[in-house]
């Protein structure tokens, strides 16, 4: 099963939506992930971060992401474990997105604190918007044998907004919380004329209280690994030639002006 309802997490949906409108929507215009890119996967999705690497609500919407340390040589081969390309594209590891932002208030904070207390180690939490009429490409966010799961808390949505995976169109209902595998091929779609809003976060079920999402790894070792990777990323020095090469890769995704 690619999803599971987490009915043991209790929250007030109406209060949560109220606090998102009060503390998050008022932060400023949402970040659209990769709005300069022509790839449709990235031009209708964005939002406001609740947990980010820098503690700023605008952080956490990089074009490329990495979770347990996926080798980025798939896109940017280098001789130093891709630290230079990770720096250039402002990539962070999943557990680095752990610092509360200005939107971490009220019922939002209470729910996320509850999820943390249950041993899920929430990271990269954000209020996301999937624009009306938008959809992602069919994609996977990690290798199939890599642990990569997310918790979804639907806020404002409707039955025309679905998470498609494994032959199933999952409509996530307001008032419920879901955990889904994103290391499987999937697509998100909003076929309605209204924007869809969810709270989404990376999560690791370290206490194995779910039926399908128990984390077999050592979360503390993973966090320390990510810290070591960050030191290497920050210390990397990009030569002018490498800068040109990375920029040429980036330009392959950037929307070209119409003639």
N, C-alpha and C positions, 0 to 999 in steps of 0.2 A: 504494500500500500504506500503510495507516494505522499499521503497526508494523514493527519490525525488531529482530532479536536482536543484541545487542552482544557477540559471542563473543570479541572481542579484549580484553575487560576480565576479568581473572583474579581470583578470590577463593575463599576457603574458606567454603562455605555453612554448614557445621556450626559453625565458629568464629564466623561472623557472627551466627547465631542465638544462640549462647552469650553473645556480648558484648552483644547487644541485651537479653537477659534480665538480664544482670548490671549493665549501665550505664544502660539506658533504662527498663525496666519498674520499676526500683527508685526512679526519680526522684519518683514520686508518681502519683496517679490521673490517667489520661489526660484531656486536654481533649477534650470532645465539641464539634465545630464547630457553633456556633449551637444549642446544646441548648435555648435558650429559644424557638426558632422552631418553628412547627407544620409548616413545609414539610418533607416527608419526605426531601428531598435532604440535609438537614443534621442530622437527629436520630439517625443511626446511624453517623456517620463522625467520626473524631478521631484523637488520638495524641499524640506527643511530638516536638518540633522538634529537629533536629540542627544546622541552620543557620537562624538567625532574625535579625530586624533588631536586636533588643535584646540578643541573646546569651542570652536566657532560654528554657528549653525549652517554656514555656507560650505563647510568642509564635508567631504564624504561622497561626492558625486563625480569621481574620476571616471574617465572614459573606460579604462581598463582597470580591473581589480584583481587581487590575489588573496587567497584565503590561507591555506596551510603551507604556503610557500611554493605554489606551482611555478615551475621553471618557465620564465617568460620568453625563453629562447624560441618558443613556437612562433613568436612575432618578431623578436629583436635579438638575434644571436649575438652574444658577446663572449669574451674570453674570461670574464670575471663574475660569473654567475649572475649576469644581467643587472648588477647593481646600478650601473650607469643608466641603463634604459629605465629601470624602476624610478630612479631619481628624475630623469627627464620627464616622464609621464606622470610624476607625482603619485606613484602607486604606494599603497600601504598594505600591511598584512591585516587580516580581519580583527585580531584582538587589540590592535592599536587604537581602534575607534571606540574608546572606553571612557572618554571624558565628557561629563554633562555640559550641554550648551545652555543658552538662555531659555530655550523652550522646555527644559526639564523642570517642570513645576506642577503643582496640584495633583490631580488624578493621574496625569501622565507619569510623574515621578513615582507615585504610589504603585502603579502597575509594574513599571520597570524594576522598581526595588523588589517587588514580590517575585518577579521572574528571576532576578539575580539571587535572592534568598533561597530559591528552589534549586540553585546549582546550575542554571542554564548559561551563565556567563554571557549575558547579552552584550553585543557590540554592534557598531554601525547602525544604531537605531535611528530611524528617521520617519517623519510623516511624509508619505509619498503621494504624488498625484499622477494618475494615468489619465491624460487628456481625453476628452470625448472623441470617439472615432479613432483612437490610437491603438496600436498593437506593437508588440515586439516581434523580432524575428523568432523563429523556432531556434532555441539556443540552450546551452548548458553553461552553468557558472563554475563548474569544476570538473575534474576527471571523475568518472563513475566510481572508482574505488577510493575516492577522497571524501572524507566527511564534510559535507557542506549542506547545512539545513538552515531554514529561516522560519521565524515566527511571524505570522500575519495577524494583525488586529484590524478588522474592517471597521471603518468609521462612517463614511458616506459612500454608498454603492447601490447597485441594483442588479437584478438577475442577468442583465446583458453584459456584465463584467465577469469574466471567467479566467481561471488558471487552467490551461489545457495541458494535460500530461497523461501518458499511458492510456490514451483512448477515452479519457474522461474530461468533461467540462465541469470544473469545480467552481461553483458560486460560493464565495465566502460570505456568510450572513453576518450582518451587524449584531453585536451582542455575544458573538462567539470568538474564540481564539484558535488559530490553526498553526500547525507546524508542517512544513513541506520540505521535501528533498528538492534541492536545486542543482544537484549533480546529475540529474536526469534531463533528457531533452524535454523542454516545455515552452510554452508561449503564454503571455498575458495579453488579453484583449479587452477593449472597452468598445463595444458595438452600440453604445447608447449615445445620447446627445448631452450627457452630463458627465463632468469630471468625476473620477473615482479616487477616494482618499483612503489609504490604509496606513497604519503604523507597521513598519517592517524592521526586523533586526536579524542579524546572524545569531545563532544560538547553538550551544553544545549541552546535551542532556547528560551531564557528568554523573548524576545520581541514578540514572536509568529508571526514571519514574514514568516515562512514556512506554508505549508498547513497541514502537518501531524505530525510535531515534536515540537509543542508548549510545553514548560516546565511549568507545573502547580505548581511546588514547589517554595520555596524561596531560591534562589541560595546563598544569603549571609548566611542564616542559615545553609545551607549544608556545606559551606566552614568553618564556625565556628565549626560545628560538627566534621568535618574531623581534624581540629586543636586539638580538645579535644581528639580525638582518638589517634592522633600522640603522645600527651603527655603521654597517658596511655601505648602506645606501647614502647616508649623510657624508661619509668620507670619500665617496667616489668623485673622481675628477674627470670631467668630460672634455676631450680634446675638440678643437674646432672641426676636425674632420668627422668625428663621431656626432657632434651636434648637427652637422649638415645631414648626416645619414638618418638620425632619428627624426629630424624635421621632415625629411623626404617621406618617411613612413607616415608621419602624422598627416601630411598633406594629401595622402591617398584617401583619407577619410573626410577631409574638410570639404564642405560644399563649395563648388566652383561658381563664380559669378556667371549668370546667364548672359549669353551674347545676344 
